[in-house]
Amino acid sequence: MQDLRHLVAQFPLQGRLEAILLRPARGRPAVRADQVLAVEGRGLQGDRAGSGRAGGGKRQVTLVQAEHLATVASLLRRDVLDAEDLRRNLVVSGINLLAAKSPFRDQPVQVHIGEEVVLEVSGPCEPCSKLEERLGPGAYNALRGHGGVTARVLRGGTLKVGDAVRCEAVRAAGGTA
C-alpha cells in the first residue's frame, strides 16, 4: 500500500494552458493574450498583480481549471461562462489544480508551464463580492470551491496558450519526490 506522501506526488497526466488573461487595472475588463512574460517573484507582465514589488505576496498569479467553468455556469443556470468573467490569469485544463497544493511543507508541488515557467500554488482563490455584482445573485456561492488557486512565480519565462502544464512534487532539499 502506498503512503500519502507517495500518492500526493503522483500526477500521471499533463494539462494544457487554455487561456491567458491580464487585468490591466482594478475594475477594468480582463484582456486575453496569446503569450505573456511571467516575472519571477512578481507575476505576469501587463497584469496589475505583476506590477508590484519583487518577492511580493502569494497572489502573483491566479489560475482556474477550465473544467470548472462549466460547473459554475450550470450552478448559475447559464449555458456558458467566459473565463474573462472570473478574472483569473491562467485557464488550465486536464489537471486538478487543487491537488497542486501539497499538504506537506517539506514536499511542495511545483506547476511547470511550457519549457521555462515554474509556479508554486499558495492557496485557494476565493471569490469576491465583485463577482456577485458581475455574474448576478448567487455567484459568490456558486464559485466557492471552484474559484481556482493563487500562485507565486518561482521561475519566470514566456507562457503561451497551448503550453503543456505538469505538476511535480519536490523534496525540500531540491530533489524530485
Order of alpha helices (4+ residues) and beta strands (2+ residues): alpha-beta-beta-beta-beta-beta-alpha-alpha-beta-beta-beta-alpha-alpha-beta-beta-beta
